[in-house]
Amino acid sequence: MFPHVLPASTHQQSTSCEQLARRILKQVNSSAAQLWRRTLIVRQSSEKMDDWDALLEQFELEESVRVTRMDEGVVYLSWTNQHRS
């Protein structure tokens, strides 16, 4: 899900943006989030605001994803099933 969200790395170590994306994608791909097709994501204080904004912009590019910004650093994500049976 959300194939364009995780940036490709050209380095051996993950960038801060990649680490953030992996953390959020793990949450998005959790059983509960997949069952309900929604989750609340929260930026951790150690994460860069530029990385957070870049990740949210990538989510907003996905047609099936709705991004609702709540408070500073809190976002409600919901999505539709892209794969029809």
N, C-alpha and C positions, 0 to 999 in steps of 0.2 A: 504494500500500500504506500502511496505517496512516493513514487520512484524518483522524483526530481528534488526531493528535500535533502537527501544526503549528498553533500558535495564529494567529488572525487579527490583523493589525496595524491599529491605528487611527492610527499615526504614519507619517511619511515614512521615517524611519530604522528599521531593524530593531532590536527589543529584543534583549537578551542571550539571552533564552529562545528567540526565533525563530532567532537565529544558531546556537545549540546544536542546535535541532531540524533545521535545514537541514543541518548538518554530519553529524549522525547519519543522517538520511534518505538523504543521498548515499551513505553507507557501506552502509546497508540495501539500497538500490536498485542497488548494484554488481552486476556480472555474477556474480562468485563467490558473493556472499551470496545472490543470487536462485537460483542453481543449487543450492546446498546448503541453502537456507532457514534459514540461521543466520549469526551474526556475533558477534564480541566487540567491545563498545564500551568506550571508556575516557574518563573525564572528564579534560579538560585542566586544568592548574593555574590557568589564567586564567578558567575557567568557574565561575560561582557554584553553590554546593551547592544552594541553593533551586531554581535552574533545573534542575539535574540531577535532583533529587528529583521535581519537577513533571513532567518529561519521562518519567521511569520510571513514575510513576503513570498517565500517559496510555497508555503501552505496556501496563501491567497491565490496563487497561480493555478492551483488545482481546481478544476471545475466542480468536482464533487465535494469539495471541502468548504465549510462555512467557518470563518474565523470571527469570533465575537470577543473583542477586547473588553475586559471587565475593569479591574483596577490595574495600577501600574505593575507590570510583570505577571499578570494573571489573565489567561486566555481560555475561553471555552471553544473547543473544537468539536464540530459535528460533521458527519459525512454520509453520503449515500452509497449504496452498494453499486460499484461500477460494473460488476460482472453479473449479468442477467443469466438465469438458468434457462 
